[in-house]
Structures are given as structure tokens and as C-alpha cells.
């Protein structure tokens, strides 16, 4: 029962007292008042009292309505609380499901067909390694050929300076072609696919190899330049397409080791070119065109082996939306019909990057979310090329001669560099998925920094102490050992890992372009550096190595055993220690968002949205502690949740 308000009670009391006084006066007859006047006053007082009572009843009705509304709000709050508890339980179940899915992905092994596909693909990287080192051994014979052609044409001898300039053009135009091929890799990969792009690229490899092989027959060094340029385009495309293809077909737990196979193929190609280039085999005046023309062999071999390999399942599913073809490709690669975990992982990656599914290079550069991984990818490529390793590859024989070795021993030491590269790359394959990319890269850069200092010391005191020439050899070989452990393979691999399916081709194009540009700069500048700095030639590389080590320690995240969606989550939150934990929940959040889409009514879903800034109208924002991450809605018809959705009371779900 609702009591009267204090003002109304006071008014009623006053009126009651007035009425009592009037009645007393009438009864006592103390004053001569007209009865009619007294009754009118009483009637007026009664009317005012009636209005006050009616007003009070209106207030009471409003209070009752307010109480009913409050009770309804309390019921709604209780209902929402129950729904939140049920949603929390559902997220826990999804997290457990995602964890089990990842464990199953980590248990996948290397099948015969997967090994075959990787072997067929890395022939492109063998082509790159072969053509990088093949021009070094027959340099003297190629210069003699240029002099002969010039004299036959113009009847005059070419100056030594002009010969060196033409030979440096033959060396550097390969890197220029590599830049053209590298920047075209993303377009080729998106238009023709990873496998399709590799198959088309072999046509360039065959043309370039034939041009170089028939240079002497045509008596034209211009044909050599053109052949080196075309084969450079071929190798540039290979350095973009091959790591992309391998990272997309490799199982999660083998991605690091199989990615190292890229560098293994490069080192094998380098070693083959060094061995075949010695004078007793093909490094003679008559046979050097054969040495260059043998670049046709990897191209033809890949053209024969690759057609029976499947296209990248990620490209088929995410880019082309051909789910059945992607399933068939996965069944062949995994050697099993159980491929749902891979499909789920690809779907999660697709949902994470739907807004960037067709991203271009210009959009990639301007994207705030992708700027951090792009910078990391570019710096990792620079850490490979500006470490000084190409100076060793291109001019190792000259370095050993400057260190005091005889010409024969210098050539043997150069071949030893190629052999050590192969051996250490094999050693690093199992370490990649055990130790981790970031750790190995830090070890590699640190070791290269230390031995670059030793190389400088050995150059400075070689004339005072005779055995210092051997310290130079040991330091150079150790320098190569640490390069093979980390910087040799990780930059190619981690660039493909840092990006999801949408921006990956554009990112690989930019990274490969930067790699080839740095390759070109080192190849052109190192002879001048040797002339100017003399014994201090390796000091600039020592400085670069120190900078790259600090950057890797501060900025580069560990990607070992992480799905593409988890790696993407690192950069959505910033890859600090707390975000490493949050990224494990990122796939769960995506699955939960997909499950909720279409199940929660708009009025209730609005309660889940946080509007610090104007969010996407269809996006959900999940708060975890003090951090928030906005997740774009998925497409439920193509990606059903792995578990039944929760049932919400009174919401029709």
C-alpha cells in the first residue's frame, strides 16, 4: 500500500482543522454566520480536497508503472546475465575445440606426395642459386670473349676498363631482371595461381638459358646480356612464387623445416655452379657457354614434374572459392581424407582477412594494420642481403687471394663455401621448428657479426703474421655457417608467414623487390668498397649486422607453430608478451563471431557492441580485460561453427 505524500497529508490536516473549527463555530453559535455561507466554504474545501486526492491517485499510478518497468528491467538484466554466462561457456568450448584442432594439425607428417610437390617447386630456387654463382667462375673467359667480339666488329682492342664495365653489366643485369620478376610475382600469383605461375615462368627460364647458351655461336655479347636479364626475371618470379607455394601447402608443424628447403635448393645450385665452373670441367674458353646454358635443365625438369602437383589449397579455397578442389588437393598432399582441420584453419584465416581479400601493393603500404609486418618483412630481406654474404659469394676467390692464399687454394676455399652452405642448411632444417625462426635468426646475425670482425682483423695483420691468412679462411667459412643457420632461409619464409592469404602476394612482391635491389647494390658497390676501404671492407657489414640484430630482438615475433590467424592476431594487438596469449584466442573469437552471426537478434547484439569510435555496423567487439579487438563478421552460410551454437532464453535461438 502506497502512503500519501507529506504535502498532501499536511494539506488534508489543515483542511480538517478548518472544517472542525467551522463546525464548532456553527455549533457554539459564537458568531453570527450565515449557514449557507458556511456550507459554501465547506463545499469549496471539500472540492479542493477531492482534487488533491485525485492528484495523489495519479501519482500512485505512475509509481506503480515505474515499479513494473523496474521489475521488467531487473528480469531483463537477469536474463542477459544468464546469456552471458552461457556465452562464456560456449567460448570456452570453442577454445577447447580450436586447441584440439591445432594439436591435430601439429601431428601431420610428411607424405610422399607432399615431398614430391616441394621438390618440384624448389627447382625454381635451385635455378636462382645456380644463376647467382655461375657467372663467377668463367669471368676471365667471358671477358676474353667480349674482347674478341669487339675486335672482330670494330678492328680495335677494347680497353681493360670497358671490358670490366661490360662484365659488370653482365653480372648486374641479372639483378635488374630479378627486380622486374620480383615485383611481378604478386600479380602472377593472383592471376594464374602459385603452381600456374611457376609453370609459365619456366618458359622464361628456357628462353634465358638458350640465349646464354648460344651466345658464343651467335658471336654476340648482347645476347649474353639479354639472356642474363631474362633468366633474372625468371629467378625473381621464382623467389616470390616458390616460398609462397611451399608455405601454403606445408602442414603447420613442418612449415619451418620445409621452408628451409628453399635455401637448401639455393645453396645446392650455388655449389653445382661452383663445381661445374672449375677449369677441369666447364670453366674453359670452349665450354663456358654450356655452363651458362645448363640453366635450362631446372626449367625443363620443373616443367615435367610440376603439372601433376596440386595447386595451393589456400589459393583454391580463399582466392578462388573452389572448396571441393581445395579438399581434393589437401587429400593428395596429406595422404588422408581427414582434412577438416586444414579447411577450418583456412576458413579462420579467410574470415580474419575478408576486408583485405584483394589487397594491392599500394593498399598494403598504406594499411596501418599491415604496416608493422611489412616493415619486418622488408628489414628481414635487407638483413640477408646487407649482411655481406653476397660479397662472399661474388668475390670469394678475390677475398681469399687478398688474404694471401694461392689461386688454387682460393678456388678450393670458394667451393668449400658452397659445400658448407649445403651442409649447414641441412642441419638447420630440423632446428627451424624446434628452436624457432626468431631465435635462429638472432644466432645467425650474432655469429656473422663476430666473424665479420675476425675477417677484418685477419686482413689487417696478415702481412705481420703469416698464418693469419688461414684465420681469414676459417672466419669466412664460419661467417657462411651462421648465414646458413638463420639469415639464409628465414627471410624468405617469415615474409610468407607474416601475411594472410589476401595481402601475401603483394607483400612477397615488395619483399622480393627489396631483396633484389639490395643484391644489386652490393654487387655493384663491393668492388669500389674493396678499392676504397681495403682491409676495412667488412666493417660496414658489421655495422649493418649489429643494427639488424637489435631490430630482430626488439620487433620480430616468433612464428613457430602458429597458424596464420594467430600471427595476424599478433599485429592486431601489437606483438608484446601479453598479445602472444591473446593471439591464441583469436581463432576462437572468429569462430564465436561466426556462430553468433544470424543467431542473436539486433536488439541483443547491440548490447555486445563497444563504440569507442564508430565501428563497422555489423561487427562485434569483444572486450578481454583492458584490451579490445574488433572482428569483422563472417559469412555463416560458408563457414558453419564447429560446435552447436548456444541457446539463449526467450530469444528464439
Beta strands, then each sheet from edge to edge (+ up, - down):
strand 1: 620-624
strand 2: 627-631
sheet 1: 1+ 2-
end
